[in-house]
């Protein structure tokens, strides 16, 4: 495990996340992930620390309303969110992680357009 640092484009939102240097990422084709190019690194909430920018976040919810998408109100970047698939976890946008601590990244496609049919194929939260 390493500590990855990251944040939004303007730098107002900064975070740390404990995760392996070799990242296993989910590439979802649901409407919001496909349109934003989001690459999901899902971790337990205890592995994520928001360092700055909490007051700069705005929340977007749609469809079931379970997922909470957090965007920087200044630059519009979604660097993390609480996913519907893992409501006890955090999904970090791997594109917002400083690449200096990433050794490799493996992309696993997820058919989020058919979420209900495919949710069972997602890996559980790591310990």
C-alpha positions as a Markdown table, in Angstrom:
| # | Residue | x | y | z |
|---|---|---|---|---|
| 1 | Unk | 0.0 | 0.0 | 0.0 |
| 2 | Unk | 1.1 | 3.5 | -0.7 |
| 3 | Unk | -0.4 | 6.9 | -0.1 |
| 4 | Unk | -1.6 | 8.5 | -3.3 |
| 5 | Unk | -2.2 | 12.2 | -3.4 |
| 6 | Unk | -4.6 | 13.9 | -5.8 |
| 7 | Unk | -7.3 | 16.5 | -6.3 |
| 8 | Unk | -9.2 | 18.6 | -8.7 |
| 9 | Unk | -7.9 | 20.7 | -11.6 |
| 10 | Unk | -7.8 | 24.1 | -9.7 |
| 11 | Unk | -6.2 | 22.6 | -6.6 |
| 12 | Unk | -9.0 | 23.6 | -4.2 |
| 13 | Unk | -9.9 | 20.0 | -3.5 |
| 14 | Unk | -7.0 | 17.8 | -2.3 |
| 15 | Unk | -7.1 | 14.2 | -1.0 |
| 16 | Unk | -5.0 | 11.3 | 0.0 |
| 17 | Unk | -6.0 | 7.6 | -0.6 |
| 18 | Unk | -4.3 | 4.4 | 0.7 |
| 19 | Unk | -4.2 | 1.9 | -2.2 |
| 20 | Unk | -1.7 | -0.3 | -4.0 |
| 21 | Unk | 0.8 | 1.2 | -6.4 |
| 22 | Unk | -0.6 | -1.2 | -9.0 |
| 23 | Unk | -4.2 | 0.1 | -9.4 |
| 24 | Unk | -7.2 | -2.1 | -10.4 |
| 25 | Unk | -9.6 | 0.4 | -12.0 |
| 26 | Unk | -13.2 | 0.1 | -13.2 |
| 27 | Unk | -14.1 | 1.7 | -16.5 |
| 28 | Unk | -17.8 | 2.1 | -16.4 |
| 29 | Unk | -20.0 | 2.9 | -19.5 |
| 30 | Unk | -22.9 | 4.4 | -17.5 |
| 31 | Unk | -24.1 | 7.9 | -18.6 |
| 32 | Unk | -22.0 | 10.0 | -16.2 |
| 33 | Unk | -18.8 | 7.9 | -16.2 |
| 34 | Unk | -18.8 | 7.6 | -20.0 |
| 35 | Unk | -19.4 | 11.3 | -20.5 |
| 36 | Unk | -16.7 | 12.4 | -17.9 |
| 37 | Unk | -14.1 | 9.7 | -18.7 |
| 38 | Unk | -14.1 | 8.6 | -15.0 |
| 39 | Unk | -11.8 | 5.7 | -14.0 |
| 40 | Unk | -12.9 | 4.3 | -10.7 |
| 41 | Unk | -10.6 | 3.2 | -7.9 |
| 42 | Unk | -13.0 | 2.0 | -5.2 |
| 43 | Unk | -11.7 | 2.0 | -1.6 |
| 44 | Unk | -13.1 | 1.7 | 1.9 |
| 45 | Unk | -14.0 | 5.1 | 3.4 |
| 46 | Unk | -11.2 | 4.7 | 6.0 |
| 47 | Unk | -8.6 | 4.7 | 3.1 |
| 48 | Unk | -9.7 | 8.1 | 1.9 |
| 49 | Unk | -8.9 | 11.5 | 3.5 |
| 50 | Unk | -10.2 | 14.8 | 2.1 |
| 51 | Unk | -7.4 | 17.3 | 3.0 |
| 52 | Unk | -8.8 | 20.5 | 1.6 |
| 53 | Unk | -11.8 | 21.9 | -0.3 |
| 54 | Unk | -14.8 | 20.4 | 1.6 |
| 55 | Unk | -16.5 | 23.8 | 1.4 |
| 56 | Unk | -15.7 | 24.0 | -2.4 |
| 57 | Unk | -17.7 | 20.8 | -3.1 |
| 58 | Unk | -21.1 | 20.6 | -4.7 |
| 59 | Unk | -23.1 | 17.4 | -4.8 |
| 60 | Unk | -25.0 | 15.9 | -7.7 |
| 61 | Unk | -27.4 | 13.0 | -7.4 |
| 62 | Unk | -29.6 | 11.4 | -10.1 |
| 63 | Unk | -31.5 | 8.2 | -10.9 |
| 64 | Unk | -31.8 | 6.2 | -7.6 |
| 65 | Unk | -30.3 | 9.1 | -5.6 |
| 66 | Unk | -28.0 | 6.7 | -3.7 |
| 67 | Unk | -24.7 | 7.8 | -5.3 |
| 68 | Unk | -23.3 | 11.2 | -4.2 |
| 69 | Unk | -21.1 | 12.8 | -6.9 |
| 70 | Unk | -18.9 | 15.5 | -5.5 |
| 71 | Unk | -17.7 | 18.2 | -7.9 |
| 72 | Unk | -15.4 | 21.2 | -7.2 |
| 73 | Unk | -17.6 | 24.2 | -7.5 |
| 74 | Unk | -14.8 | 26.2 | -9.0 |
| 75 | Unk | -13.3 | 24.0 | -11.7 |
| 76 | Unk | -16.1 | 21.3 | -12.1 |
| 77 | Unk | -13.9 | 18.3 | -11.6 |
| 78 | Unk | -15.3 | 15.2 | -9.9 |
| 79 | Unk | -12.2 | 13.7 | -8.2 |
| 80 | Unk | -14.3 | 11.3 | -6.0 |
| 81 | Unk | -17.8 | 10.2 | -5.1 |
| 82 | Unk | -19.7 | 7.8 | -2.9 |
| 83 | Unk | -20.8 | 5.0 | -5.4 |
| 84 | Unk | -24.2 | 3.3 | -5.5 |
| 85 | Unk | -22.4 | 0.0 | -5.9 |
| 86 | Unk | -20.3 | 0.5 | -2.7 |
| 87 | Unk | -22.2 | 3.0 | -0.5 |
| 88 | Unk | -19.8 | 2.3 | 2.4 |
| 89 | Unk | -16.8 | 3.2 | 0.2 |
| 90 | Unk | -15.3 | 6.0 | -1.9 |
| 91 | Unk | -14.7 | 5.9 | -5.6 |
| 92 | Unk | -11.6 | 8.0 | -6.5 |
| 93 | Unk | -11.1 | 9.2 | -10.0 |
| 94 | Unk | -7.8 | 7.7 | -11.0 |
| 95 | Unk | -7.3 | 10.5 | -13.5 |
| 96 | Unk | -7.1 | 12.8 | -10.5 |
| 97 | Unk | -4.3 | 10.9 | -8.7 |
| 98 | Unk | -0.7 | 12.2 | -8.9 |
| 99 | Unk | 0.9 | 9.6 | -11.2 |
| 100 | Unk | 4.2 | 9.6 | -9.4 |
| 101 | Unk | 3.0 | 6.9 | -7.0 |
| 102 | Unk | 1.3 | 4.7 | -9.6 |
| 103 | Unk | 3.3 | 1.8 | -10.9 |
| 104 | Unk | 0.6 | 0.4 | -13.2 |
| 105 | Unk | -3.1 | 0.5 | -13.8 |
| 106 | Unk | -5.3 | -2.3 | -15.0 |
| 107 | Unk | -8.7 | -1.3 | -16.5 |
| 108 | Unk | -11.7 | -3.6 | -16.0 |
| 109 | Unk | -14.8 | -2.7 | -18.0 |
| 110 | Unk | -18.1 | -2.5 | -16.2 |
| 111 | Unk | -21.4 | -2.4 | -18.1 |
| 112 | Unk | -23.0 | 0.4 | -16.0 |
| 113 | Unk | -25.6 | 1.0 | -18.7 |
| 114 | Unk | -27.1 | -2.2 | -17.5 |
| 115 | Unk | -26.3 | -1.6 | -13.8 |
| 116 | Unk | -28.9 | -3.8 | -12.2 |
| 117 | Unk | -28.0 | -6.8 | -14.3 |
| 118 | Unk | -24.2 | -6.5 | -13.8 |
| 119 | Unk | -23.8 | -5.2 | -10.2 |
| 120 | Unk | -22.9 | -8.7 | -9.0 |
| 121 | Unk | -19.8 | -8.8 | -11.2 |
| 122 | Unk | -18.1 | -6.0 | -9.2 |
| 123 | Unk | -15.5 | -6.9 | -6.7 |
| 124 | Unk | -16.3 | -6.2 | -3.0 |
| 125 | Unk | -14.5 | -3.5 | -1.1 |
| 126 | Unk | -10.9 | -4.5 | -0.1 |
| 127 | Unk | -10.2 | -4.9 | 3.6 |
